[in-house]
């Protein structure tokens, strides 16, 4: 295995995967993909306490997935790159296929037993 690939994978894990390690952060990304929002709007939309959302936004910002800009008194957050949503959608499609295959196997197994 090449050193470059190993280094890229380590960077991917450190920056992207760790940023996506919490489902709430993924929900924040999907929400921001629909429209830029401030912390209060995100907290309301996600039905989560504002300090929790702020903490998740800090992680996402540190990993370069979201950026913030001041709009008067408010700080508005937005996605840096919409490809993260494309990647998440691809992973969700893989999960759906996997679950469908598992359900089909379980159905086949139960029909064989009976």
KOLGU-4560 file (N, C-alpha, C; in nm, 3 decimals, padded with zeros to 5 digits):
<recs>
<n_xx: 00.085 n_yy: -00.117 n_zz: 00.000 ca_xx: 00.000 ca_yy: 00.000 ca_zz: 00.000 c_xx: 00.090 c_yy: 00.124 c_zz: 00.000 mol: A seq: 1 type: UNK>
<n_xx: 00.054 n_yy: 00.221 n_zz: -00.082 ca_xx: 00.138 ca_yy: 00.340 ca_zz: -00.093 c_xx: 00.124 c_yy: 00.428 c_zz: 00.031 mol: A seq: 2 type: UNK>
<n_xx: 00.232 n_yy: 00.498 n_zz: 00.060 ca_xx: 00.232 ca_yy: 00.590 ca_zz: 00.174 c_xx: 00.133 c_yy: 00.702 c_zz: 00.152 mol: A seq: 3 type: UNK>
<n_xx: 00.120 n_yy: 00.748 n_zz: 00.027 ca_xx: 00.025 ca_yy: 00.857 ca_zz: -00.004 c_xx: -00.118 c_yy: 00.815 c_zz: 00.027 mol: A seq: 4 type: UNK>
<n_xx: -00.155 n_yy: 00.694 n_zz: -00.011 ca_xx: -00.290 ca_yy: 00.646 ca_zz: 00.017 c_xx: -00.313 c_yy: 00.637 c_zz: 00.167 mol: A seq: 5 type: UNK>
<n_xx: -00.217 n_yy: 00.583 n_zz: 00.237 ca_xx: -00.228 ca_yy: 00.570 ca_zz: 00.383 c_xx: -00.244 c_yy: 00.708 c_zz: 00.447 mol: A seq: 6 type: UNK>
<n_xx: -00.164 n_yy: 00.805 n_zz: 00.401 ca_xx: -00.173 ca_yy: 00.941 ca_zz: 00.455 c_xx: -00.310 c_yy: 01.003 c_zz: 00.424 mol: A seq: 7 type: UNK>
<n_xx: -00.359 n_yy: 00.982 n_zz: 00.302 ca_xx: -00.491 ca_yy: 01.036 ca_zz: 00.265 c_xx: -00.601 c_yy: 00.974 c_zz: 00.351 mol: A seq: 8 type: UNK>
<n_xx: -00.594 n_yy: 00.845 n_zz: 00.374 ca_xx: -00.694 ca_yy: 00.777 ca_zz: 00.455 c_xx: -00.689 c_yy: 00.827 c_zz: 00.599 mol: A seq: 9 type: UNK>
<n_xx: -00.569 n_yy: 00.848 n_zz: 00.651 ca_xx: -00.556 ca_yy: 00.903 ca_zz: 00.786 c_xx: -00.616 c_yy: 01.043 c_zz: 00.794 mol: A seq: 10 type: UNK>
<n_xx: -00.591 n_yy: 01.125 n_zz: 00.693 ca_xx: -00.649 ca_yy: 01.260 ca_zz: 00.688 c_xx: -00.801 c_yy: 01.253 c_zz: 00.676 mol: A seq: 11 type: UNK>
<n_xx: -00.850 n_yy: 01.163 n_zz: 00.592 ca_xx: -00.994 ca_yy: 01.146 ca_zz: 00.575 c_xx: -01.059 c_yy: 01.110 c_zz: 00.707 mol: A seq: 12 type: UNK>
<n_xx: -01.000 n_yy: 01.016 n_zz: 00.777 ca_xx: -01.055 ca_yy: 00.973 ca_zz: 00.905 c_xx: -01.051 c_yy: 01.086 c_zz: 01.007 mol: A seq: 13 type: UNK>
<n_xx: -00.938 n_yy: 01.155 n_zz: 01.015 ca_xx: -00.922 ca_yy: 01.261 ca_zz: 01.114 c_xx: -01.015 c_yy: 01.379 c_zz: 01.088 mol: A seq: 14 type: UNK>
<n_xx: -01.032 n_yy: 01.414 n_zz: 00.963 ca_xx: -01.110 ca_yy: 01.534 ca_zz: 00.932 c_xx: -01.256 c_yy: 01.506 c_zz: 00.902 mol: A seq: 15 type: UNK>
<n_xx: -01.282 n_yy: 01.414 n_zz: 00.814 ca_xx: -01.420 ca_yy: 01.393 ca_zz: 00.768 c_xx: -01.494 c_yy: 01.292 c_zz: 00.857 mol: A seq: 16 type: UNK>
<n_xx: -01.440 n_yy: 01.174 n_zz: 00.870 ca_xx: -01.511 ca_yy: 01.068 ca_zz: 00.944 c_xx: -01.538 c_yy: 01.108 c_zz: 01.088 mol: A seq: 17 type: UNK>
<n_xx: -01.440 n_yy: 01.168 n_zz: 01.154 ca_xx: -01.464 ca_yy: 01.208 ca_zz: 01.292 c_xx: -01.569 c_yy: 01.318 c_zz: 01.300 mol: A seq: 18 type: UNK>
<n_xx: -01.577 n_yy: 01.401 n_zz: 01.198 ca_xx: -01.680 ca_yy: 01.504 ca_zz: 01.195 c_xx: -01.819 c_yy: 01.448 c_zz: 01.177 mol: A seq: 19 type: UNK>
<n_xx: -01.827 n_yy: 01.333 n_zz: 01.112 ca_xx: -01.957 ca_yy: 01.269 ca_zz: 01.086 c_xx: -01.990 c_yy: 01.163 c_zz: 01.190 mol: A seq: 20 type: UNK>
<n_xx: -01.910 n_yy: 01.151 n_zz: 01.293 ca_xx: -01.926 ca_yy: 01.043 ca_zz: 01.391 c_xx: -02.051 c_yy: 01.055 c_zz: 01.476 mol: A seq: 21 type: UNK>
<n_xx: -02.114 n_yy: 01.171 n_zz: 01.478 ca_xx: -02.235 ca_yy: 01.190 ca_zz: 01.557 c_xx: -02.352 c_yy: 01.214 c_zz: 01.463 mol: A seq: 22 type: UNK>
<n_xx: -02.461 n_yy: 01.139 n_zz: 01.478 ca_xx: -02.577 ca_yy: 01.155 ca_zz: 01.388 c_xx: -02.634 c_yy: 01.297 c_zz: 01.390 mol: A seq: 23 type: UNK>
<n_xx: -02.621 n_yy: 01.366 n_zz: 01.502 ca_xx: -02.672 ca_yy: 01.503 ca_zz: 01.509 c_xx: -02.597 c_yy: 01.595 c_zz: 01.413 mol: A seq: 24 type: UNK>
<n_xx: -02.468 n_yy: 01.571 n_zz: 01.396 ca_xx: -02.391 ca_yy: 01.653 ca_zz: 01.303 c_xx: -02.434 c_yy: 01.627 c_zz: 01.160 mol: A seq: 25 type: UNK>
<n_xx: -02.467 n_yy: 01.503 n_zz: 01.130 ca_xx: -02.517 ca_yy: 01.472 ca_zz: 00.996 c_xx: -02.651 c_yy: 01.541 c_zz: 00.972 mol: A seq: 26 type: UNK>
<n_xx: -02.737 n_yy: 01.541 n_zz: 01.073 ca_xx: -02.865 ca_yy: 01.611 ca_zz: 01.060 c_xx: -02.844 c_yy: 01.761 c_zz: 01.040 mol: A seq: 27 type: UNK>
<n_xx: -02.746 n_yy: 01.817 n_zz: 01.109 ca_xx: -02.715 ca_yy: 01.959 ca_zz: 01.090 c_xx: -02.673 c_yy: 01.985 c_zz: 00.946 mol: A seq: 28 type: UNK>
<n_xx: -02.588 n_yy: 01.898 n_zz: 00.892 ca_xx: -02.544 ca_yy: 01.914 ca_zz: 00.754 c_xx: -02.661 c_yy: 01.910 c_zz: 00.657 mol: A seq: 29 type: UNK>
<n_xx: -02.752 n_yy: 01.814 n_zz: 00.677 ca_xx: -02.869 ca_yy: 01.806 ca_zz: 00.589 c_xx: -02.957 c_yy: 01.931 c_zz: 00.602 mol: A seq: 30 type: UNK>
<n_xx: -02.970 n_yy: 01.980 n_zz: 00.723 ca_xx: -03.051 ca_yy: 02.101 ca_zz: 00.744 c_xx: -02.987 c_yy: 02.221 c_zz: 00.673 mol: A seq: 31 type: UNK>
<n_xx: -02.855 n_yy: 02.234 n_zz: 00.687 ca_xx: -02.786 ca_yy: 02.345 ca_zz: 00.621 c_xx: -02.785 c_yy: 02.329 c_zz: 00.469 mol: A seq: 32 type: UNK>
<n_xx: -02.795 n_yy: 02.207 n_zz: 00.421 ca_xx: -02.802 ca_yy: 02.187 ca_zz: 00.275 c_xx: -02.932 c_yy: 02.247 c_zz: 00.220 mol: A seq: 33 type: UNK>
<n_xx: -03.037 n_yy: 02.245 n_zz: 00.302 ca_xx: -03.165 ca_yy: 02.303 ca_zz: 00.260 c_xx: -03.158 c_yy: 02.455 c_zz: 00.261 mol: A seq: 34 type: UNK>
<n_xx: -03.096 n_yy: 02.511 n_zz: 00.364 ca_xx: -03.085 ca_yy: 02.657 ca_zz: 00.374 c_xx: -02.989 c_yy: 02.694 c_zz: 00.487 mol: A seq: 35 type: UNK>
<n_xx: -02.910 n_yy: 02.799 n_zz: 00.466 ca_xx: -02.824 ca_yy: 02.847 ca_zz: 00.574 c_xx: -02.911 c_yy: 02.888 c_zz: 00.694 mol: A seq: 36 type: UNK>
<n_xx: -02.857 n_yy: 02.869 n_zz: 00.813 ca_xx: -02.934 ca_yy: 02.896 ca_zz: 00.935 c_xx: -02.844 c_yy: 02.946 c_zz: 01.046 mol: A seq: 37 type: UNK>
<n_xx: -02.907 n_yy: 03.008 n_zz: 01.145 ca_xx: -02.834 ca_yy: 03.044 ca_zz: 01.266 c_xx: -02.856 c_yy: 02.934 c_zz: 01.369 mol: A seq: 38 type: UNK>
<n_xx: -02.786 n_yy: 02.941 n_zz: 01.480 ca_xx: -02.791 ca_yy: 02.836 ca_zz: 01.581 c_xx: -02.932 c_yy: 02.818 c_zz: 01.636 mol: A seq: 39 type: UNK>
<n_xx: -03.001 n_yy: 02.926 n_zz: 01.659 ca_xx: -03.137 ca_yy: 02.919 ca_zz: 01.714 c_xx: -03.230 c_yy: 02.845 c_zz: 01.618 mol: A seq: 40 type: UNK>
<n_xx: -03.223 n_yy: 02.877 n_zz: 01.490 ca_xx: -03.306 ca_yy: 02.809 ca_zz: 01.390 c_xx: -03.273 c_yy: 02.660 c_zz: 01.383 mol: A seq: 41 type: UNK>
<n_xx: -03.144 n_yy: 02.628 n_zz: 01.386 ca_xx: -03.102 ca_yy: 02.488 ca_zz: 01.382 c_xx: -03.152 c_yy: 02.413 c_zz: 01.505 mol: A seq: 42 type: UNK>
<n_xx: -03.137 n_yy: 02.473 n_zz: 01.621 ca_xx: -03.181 ca_yy: 02.409 ca_zz: 01.746 c_xx: -03.330 c_yy: 02.381 c_zz: 01.741 mol: A seq: 43 type: UNK>
<n_xx: -03.406 n_yy: 02.476 n_zz: 01.693 ca_xx: -03.552 ca_yy: 02.458 ca_zz: 01.682 c_xx: -03.585 c_yy: 02.348 c_zz: 01.581 mol: A seq: 44 type: UNK>
<n_xx: -03.522 n_yy: 02.353 n_zz: 01.466 ca_xx: -03.548 ca_yy: 02.255 ca_zz: 01.361 c_xx: -03.513 c_yy: 02.113 c_zz: 01.405 mol: A seq: 45 type: UNK>
<n_xx: -03.403 n_yy: 02.099 n_zz: 01.478 ca_xx: -03.355 ca_yy: 01.967 ca_zz: 01.521 c_xx: -03.412 c_yy: 01.925 c_zz: 01.656 mol: A seq: 46 type: UNK>
<n_xx: -03.488 n_yy: 02.016 n_zz: 01.718 ca_xx: -03.543 ca_yy: 01.990 ca_zz: 01.851 c_xx: -03.433 c_yy: 01.947 c_zz: 01.948 mol: A seq: 47 type: UNK>
<n_xx: -03.328 n_yy: 02.028 n_zz: 01.949 ca_xx: -03.210 ca_yy: 01.999 ca_zz: 02.030 c_xx: -03.171 c_yy: 02.128 c_zz: 02.103 mol: A seq: 48 type: UNK>
<n_xx: -03.113 n_yy: 02.117 n_zz: 02.222 ca_xx: -03.072 ca_yy: 02.238 ca_zz: 02.295 c_xx: -02.968 c_yy: 02.318 c_zz: 02.217 mol: A seq: 49 type: UNK>
<n_xx: -02.977 n_yy: 02.449 n_zz: 02.225 ca_xx: -02.885 ca_yy: 02.535 ca_zz: 02.151 c_xx: -02.738 c_yy: 02.509 c_zz: 02.186 mol: A seq: 50 type: UNK>
<n_xx: -02.702 n_yy: 02.488 n_zz: 02.314 ca_xx: -02.560 ca_yy: 02.460 ca_zz: 02.343 c_xx: -02.509 c_yy: 02.333 c_zz: 02.274 mol: A seq: 51 type: UNK>
<n_xx: -02.596 n_yy: 02.234 n_zz: 02.263 ca_xx: -02.558 ca_yy: 02.110 ca_zz: 02.193 c_xx: -02.532 c_yy: 02.137 c_zz: 02.046 mol: A seq: 52 type: UNK>
<n_xx: -02.622 n_yy: 02.211 n_zz: 01.984 ca_xx: -02.607 ca_yy: 02.245 ca_zz: 01.842 c_xx: -02.480 c_yy: 02.328 c_zz: 01.822 mol: A seq: 53 type: UNK>
<n_xx: -02.456 n_yy: 02.422 n_zz: 01.911 ca_xx: -02.335 ca_yy: 02.505 ca_zz: 01.901 c_xx: -02.209 c_yy: 02.420 c_zz: 01.908 mol: A seq: 54 type: UNK>
<n_xx: -02.209 n_yy: 02.323 n_zz: 01.998 ca_xx: -02.093 ca_yy: 02.235 ca_zz: 02.012 c_xx: -02.071 c_yy: 02.154 c_zz: 01.883 mol: A seq: 55 type: UNK>
<n_xx: -02.179 n_yy: 02.104 n_zz: 01.824 ca_xx: -02.167 ca_yy: 02.028 ca_zz: 01.699 c_xx: -02.121 c_yy: 02.118 c_zz: 01.584 mol: A seq: 56 type: UNK>
<n_xx: -02.172 n_yy: 02.240 n_zz: 01.579 ca_xx: -02.130 ca_yy: 02.333 ca_zz: 01.475 c_xx: -01.981 c_yy: 02.364 c_zz: 01.487 mol: A seq: 57 type: UNK>
<n_xx: -01.932 n_yy: 02.374 n_zz: 01.608 ca_xx: -01.789 ca_yy: 02.400 ca_zz: 01.630 c_xx: -01.705 c_yy: 02.287 c_zz: 01.569 mol: A seq: 58 type: UNK>
<n_xx: -01.747 n_yy: 02.163 n_zz: 01.592 ca_xx: -01.675 ca_yy: 02.048 ca_zz: 01.537 c_xx: -01.679 c_yy: 02.052 c_zz: 01.384 mol: A seq: 59 type: UNK>
<n_xx: -01.797 n_yy: 02.077 n_zz: 01.328 ca_xx: -01.812 ca_yy: 02.080 ca_zz: 01.183 c_xx: -01.730 c_yy: 02.195 c_zz: 01.122 mol: A seq: 60 type: UNK>
<n_xx: -01.725 n_yy: 02.306 n_zz: 01.191 ca_xx: -01.648 ca_yy: 02.420 ca_zz: 01.141 c_xx: -01.498 c_yy: 02.391 c_zz: 01.147 mol: A seq: 61 type: UNK>
<n_xx: -01.453 n_yy: 02.329 n_zz: 01.257 ca_xx: -01.311 ca_yy: 02.294 ca_zz: 01.271 c_xx: -01.266 c_yy: 02.198 c_zz: 01.161 mol: A seq: 62 type: UNK>
<n_xx: -01.357 n_yy: 02.116 n_zz: 01.114 ca_xx: -01.324 ca_yy: 02.018 ca_zz: 01.010 c_xx: -01.353 c_yy: 02.069 c_zz: 00.870 mol: A seq: 63 type: UNK>
<n_xx: -01.390 n_yy: 02.195 n_zz: 00.859 ca_xx: -01.407 ca_yy: 02.259 ca_zz: 00.728 c_xx: -01.533 c_yy: 02.219 c_zz: 00.654 mol: A seq: 64 type: UNK>
<n_xx: -01.632 n_yy: 02.169 n_zz: 00.725 ca_xx: -01.756 ca_yy: 02.128 ca_zz: 00.659 c_xx: -01.860 c_yy: 02.239 c_zz: 00.655 mol: A seq: 65 type: UNK>
<n_xx: -01.855 n_yy: 02.328 n_zz: 00.752 ca_xx: -01.945 ca_yy: 02.444 ca_zz: 00.753 c_xx: -01.861 c_yy: 02.570 c_zz: 00.775 mol: A seq: 66 type: UNK>
<n_xx: -01.917 n_yy: 02.681 n_zz: 00.735 ca_xx: -01.855 ca_yy: 02.809 ca_zz: 00.761 c_xx: -01.960 c_yy: 02.901 c_zz: 00.820 mol: A seq: 67 type: UNK>
<n_xx: -01.914 n_yy: 03.005 n_zz: 00.885 ca_xx: -02.006 ca_yy: 03.099 ca_zz: 00.947 c_xx: -01.975 c_yy: 03.239 c_zz: 00.896 mol: A seq: 68 type: UNK>
<n_xx: -02.081 n_yy: 03.320 n_zz: 00.896 ca_xx: -02.062 ca_yy: 03.461 ca_zz: 00.861 c_xx: -02.160 c_yy: 03.542 c_zz: 00.944 mol: A seq: 69 type: UNK>
<n_xx: -02.115 n_yy: 03.655 n_zz: 00.987 ca_xx: -02.198 ca_yy: 03.742 ca_zz: 01.070 c_xx: -02.296 c_yy: 03.817 c_zz: 00.981 mol: A seq: 70 type: UNK>
<n_xx: -02.421 n_yy: 03.821 n_zz: 01.029 ca_xx: -02.527 ca_yy: 03.897 ca_zz: 00.961 c_xx: -02.594 c_yy: 03.981 c_zz: 01.070 mol: A seq: 71 type: UNK>
<n_xx: -02.539 n_yy: 04.099 n_zz: 01.093 ca_xx: -02.587 ca_yy: 04.181 ca_zz: 01.204 c_xx: -02.551 c_yy: 04.114 c_zz: 01.336 mol: A seq: 72 type: UNK>
<n_xx: -02.653 n_yy: 04.088 n_zz: 01.418 ca_xx: -02.632 ca_yy: 04.022 ca_zz: 01.547 c_xx: -02.619 c_yy: 03.870 c_zz: 01.533 mol: A seq: 73 type: UNK>
<n_xx: -02.673 n_yy: 03.816 n_zz: 01.424 ca_xx: -02.677 ca_yy: 03.670 ca_zz: 01.406 c_xx: -02.551 c_yy: 03.619 c_zz: 01.336 mol: A seq: 74 type: UNK>
<n_xx: -02.520 n_yy: 03.493 n_zz: 01.363 ca_xx: -02.414 ca_yy: 03.422 ca_zz: 01.291 c_xx: -02.485 c_yy: 03.315 c_zz: 01.208 mol: A seq: 75 type: UNK>
<n_xx: -02.465 n_yy: 03.322 n_zz: 01.077 ca_xx: -02.530 ca_yy: 03.230 ca_zz: 00.984 c_xx: -02.431 c_yy: 03.122 c_zz: 00.944 mol: A seq: 76 type: UNK>
<n_xx: -02.475 n_yy: 02.997 n_zz: 00.951 ca_xx: -02.392 ca_yy: 02.883 ca_zz: 00.913 c_xx: -02.440 c_yy: 02.829 c_zz: 00.780 mol: A seq: 77 type: UNK>
<n_xx: -02.344 n_yy: 02.783 n_zz: 00.700 ca_xx: -02.376 ca_yy: 02.723 ca_zz: 00.570 c_xx: -02.273 c_yy: 02.615 c_zz: 00.537 mol: A seq: 78 type: UNK>
<n_xx: -02.313 n_yy: 02.526 n_zz: 00.448 ca_xx: -02.220 ca_yy: 02.421 ca_zz: 00.403 c_xx: -02.106 c_yy: 02.483 c_zz: 00.325 mol: A seq: 79 type: UNK>
<n_xx: -01.988 n_yy: 02.426 n_zz: 00.340 ca_xx: -01.874 ca_yy: 02.469 ca_zz: 00.261 c_xx: -01.878 c_yy: 02.402 c_zz: 00.124 mol: A seq: 80 type: UNK>
<n_xx: -01.917 n_yy: 02.275 n_zz: 00.121 ca_xx: -01.913 ca_yy: 02.198 ca_zz: -00.003 c_xx: -02.032 c_yy: 02.100 c_zz: -00.004 mol: A seq: 81 type: UNK>
<n_xx: -02.119 n_yy: 02.115 n_zz: -00.101 ca_xx: -02.239 ca_yy: 02.030 ca_zz: -00.107 c_xx: -02.208 c_yy: 01.885 c_zz: -00.143 mol: A seq: 82 type: UNK>
<n_xx: -02.085 n_yy: 01.856 n_zz: -00.182 ca_xx: -02.050 ca_yy: 01.716 ca_zz: -00.212 c_xx: -02.060 c_yy: 01.627 c_zz: -00.090 mol: A seq: 83 type: UNK>
<n_xx: -02.050 n_yy: 01.686 n_zz: 00.030 ca_xx: -02.065 ca_yy: 01.605 ca_zz: 00.152 c_xx: -02.205 c_yy: 01.544 c_zz: 00.156 mol: A seq: 84 type: UNK>
<n_xx: -02.305 n_yy: 01.616 n_zz: 00.109 ca_xx: -02.441 ca_yy: 01.565 ca_zz: 00.105 c_xx: -02.452 c_yy: 01.454 c_zz: 00.001 mol: A seq: 85 type: UNK>
<n_xx: -02.387 n_yy: 01.471 n_zz: -00.112 ca_xx: -02.386 ca_yy: 01.366 ca_zz: -00.214 c_xx: -02.323 c_yy: 01.238 c_zz: -00.158 mol: A seq: 86 type: UNK>
<n_xx: -02.213 n_yy: 01.254 n_zz: -00.084 ca_xx: -02.147 ca_yy: 01.137 ca_zz: -00.024 c_xx: -02.237 c_yy: 01.071 c_zz: 00.080 mol: A seq: 87 type: UNK>
<n_xx: -02.303 n_yy: 01.152 n_zz: 00.163 ca_xx: -02.395 ca_yy: 01.097 ca_zz: 00.263 c_xx: -02.513 c_yy: 01.027 c_zz: 00.196 mol: A seq: 88 type: UNK>
<n_xx: -02.565 n_yy: 01.084 n_zz: 00.090 ca_xx: -02.675 ca_yy: 01.021 ca_zz: 00.017 c_xx: -02.632 c_yy: 00.886 c_zz: -00.042 mol: A seq: 89 type: UNK>
<n_xx: -02.510 n_yy: 00.880 n_zz: -00.092 ca_xx: -02.457 ca_yy: 00.754 ca_zz: -00.145 c_xx: -02.446 c_yy: 00.650 c_zz: -00.034 mol: A seq: 90 type: UNK>
<n_xx: -02.396 n_yy: 00.689 n_zz: 00.082 ca_xx: -02.386 ca_yy: 00.596 ca_zz: 00.195 c_xx: -02.525 c_yy: 00.551 c_zz: 00.241 mol: A seq: 91 type: UNK>
<n_xx: -02.622 n_yy: 00.641 n_zz: 00.241 ca_xx: -02.759 ca_yy: 00.604 ca_zz: 00.279 c_xx: -02.818 c_yy: 00.505 c_zz: 00.179 mol: A seq: 92 type: UNK>
<n_xx: -02.788 n_yy: 00.523 n_zz: 00.051 ca_xx: -02.837 ca_yy: 00.429 ca_zz: -00.051 c_xx: -02.774 c_yy: 00.292 c_zz: -00.031 mol: A seq: 93 type: UNK>
<n_xx: -02.646 n_yy: 00.289 n_zz: 00.003 ca_xx: -02.579 ca_yy: 00.161 ca_zz: 00.031 c_xx: -02.643 c_yy: 00.093 c_zz: 00.151 mol: A seq: 94 type: UNK>
<n_xx: -02.673 n_yy: 00.170 n_zz: 00.255 ca_xx: -02.737 ca_yy: 00.116 ca_zz: 00.375 c_xx: -02.876 c_yy: 00.060 c_zz: 00.340 mol: A seq: 95 type: UNK>
<n_xx: -02.952 n_yy: 00.133 n_zz: 00.261 ca_xx: -03.085 ca_yy: 00.087 ca_zz: 00.222 c_xx: -03.077 c_yy: -00.044 c_zz: 00.146 mol: A seq: 96 type: UNK>
<n_xx: -02.981 n_yy: -00.055 n_zz: 00.054 ca_xx: -02.963 ca_yy: -00.180 ca_zz: -00.022 c_xx: -02.925 c_yy: -00.294 c_zz: 00.070 mol: A seq: 97 type: UNK>
<n_xx: -02.836 n_yy: -00.267 n_zz: 00.164 ca_xx: -02.792 ca_yy: -00.370 ca_zz: 00.258 c_xx: -02.909 c_yy: -00.419 c_zz: 00.343 mol: A seq: 98 type: UNK>
<n_xx: -02.989 n_yy: -00.326 n_zz: 00.392 ca_xx: -03.106 ca_yy: -00.364 ca_zz: 00.473 c_xx: -03.207 c_yy: -00.443 c_zz: 00.391 mol: A seq: 99 type: UNK>
<n_xx: -03.223 n_yy: -00.405 n_zz: 00.267 ca_xx: -03.315 ca_yy: -00.477 ca_zz: 00.178 c_xx: -03.266 c_yy: -00.620 c_zz: 00.155 mol: A seq: 100 type: UNK>
<n_xx: -03.136 n_yy: -00.635 n_zz: 00.134 ca_xx: -03.079 ca_yy: -00.769 ca_zz: 00.114 c_xx: -03.094 c_yy: -00.854 c_zz: 00.240 mol: A seq: 101 type: UNK>
<n_xx: -03.072 n_yy: -00.794 n_zz: 00.356 ca_xx: -03.087 ca_yy: -00.868 ca_zz: 00.482 c_xx: -03.232 c_yy: -00.911 c_zz: 00.503 mol: A seq: 102 type: UNK>
<n_xx: -03.325 n_yy: -00.825 n_zz: 00.468 ca_xx: -03.466 ca_yy: -00.859 ca_zz: 00.482 c_xx: -03.503 c_yy: -00.973 c_zz: 00.389 mol: A seq: 103 type: UNK>
<n_xx: -03.451 n_yy: -00.970 n_zz: 00.267 ca_xx: -03.478 ca_yy: -01.077 ca_zz: 00.171 c_xx: -03.420 c_yy: -01.209 c_zz: 00.221 mol: A seq: 104 type: UNK>
<n_xx: -03.300 n_yy: -01.207 n_zz: 00.277 ca_xx: -03.239 ca_yy: -01.328 ca_zz: 00.331 c_xx: -03.320 c_yy: -01.382 c_zz: 00.448 mol: A seq: 105 type: UNK>
<n_xx: -03.366 n_yy: -01.293 n_zz: 00.535 ca_xx: -03.446 ca_yy: -01.336 ca_zz: 00.650 c_xx: -03.577 c_yy: -01.398 c_zz: 00.604 mol: A seq: 106 type: UNK>
<n_xx: -03.637 n_yy: -01.339 n_zz: 00.502 ca_xx: -03.762 ca_yy: -01.392 ca_zz: 00.449 c_xx: -03.740 c_yy: -01.531 c_zz: 00.389 mol: A seq: 107 type: UNK>
<n_xx: -03.633 n_yy: -01.546 n_zz: 00.313 ca_xx: -03.600 ca_yy: -01.676 ca_zz: 00.252 c_xx: -03.575 c_yy: -01.780 c_zz: 00.360 mol: A seq: 108 type: UNK>
<n_xx: -03.501 n_yy: -01.741 n_zz: 00.462 ca_xx: -03.470 ca_yy: -01.833 ca_zz: 00.571 c_xx: -03.596 c_yy: -01.877 c_zz: 00.644 mol: A seq: 109 type: UNK>
<n_xx: -03.688 n_yy: -01.784 n_zz: 00.669 ca_xx: -03.810 ca_yy: -01.819 ca_zz: 00.742 c_xx: -03.902 c_yy: -01.907 c_zz: 00.657 mol: A seq: 110 type: UNK>
<n_xx: -03.900 n_yy: -01.888 n_zz: 00.526 ca_xx: -03.982 ca_yy: -01.970 ca_zz: 00.436 c_xx: -03.926 c_yy: -02.111 c_zz: 00.429 mol: A seq: 111 type: UNK>
<n_xx: -03.794 n_yy: -02.124 n_zz: 00.436 ca_xx: -03.729 ca_yy: -02.253 ca_zz: 00.431 c_xx: -03.760 c_yy: -02.335 c_zz: 00.556 mol: A seq: 112 type: UNK>
<n_xx: -03.766 n_yy: -02.267 n_zz: 00.670 ca_xx: -03.791 ca_yy: -02.334 ca_zz: 00.798 c_xx: -03.935 c_yy: -02.384 c_zz: 00.806 mol: A seq: 113 type: UNK>
<n_xx: -04.028 n_yy: -02.305 n_zz: 00.755 ca_xx: -04.170 ca_yy: -02.343 ca_zz: 00.768 c_xx: -04.217 c_yy: -02.434 c_zz: 00.657 mol: A seq: 114 type: UNK>
</recs>
